[in-house]
Amino acid sequence: ILFEKGQLILAPWGTVTDPATWGTEVPGRIQTLSIKTKKLEFLGGNEKPLANGDGLVSDGKGNYFVGDWMNGNIYLVNKSSEAALVATVAQGMGDFFYIEKEKLFLVPVGKLNKLFAYKVK
């Protein structure tokens, strides 16, 4: 969850269909929730599934980095909810941190007990 300009940006997991593995038939979709109107919408009106969300930060330019716990991918998502793959880390990565000034990602992976660092161009 990220708070920005009077709204929450959400990167939900999706509906769990296999409780043993936390698997989903359909991953989550990036959504917005207006604090004022309480209206829940898909980012950019795009209902396309993206990720089993775990990690969401702004890039400081109106886009969002979104993590997918299941496949270890990090996506850069624009306001239309179009996504581009930025990196693949490992399954089990958790909430990450982005240092905009340094263009540096810090990504913890609990399953591996490691912290990865990536430079973004």
Secondary structure, DSSP 8 states (H G I E B T S, - for coil): -EEETTEEEE---EEEEETTTTEEEEEB--EEEETTT--EEEGGG-----B-EEEEEE-SSS-EEEEETTTTEEEEE-TT--EEEEEE--TTB---EEEGGGTEEEEEETTTTEEEEEE--
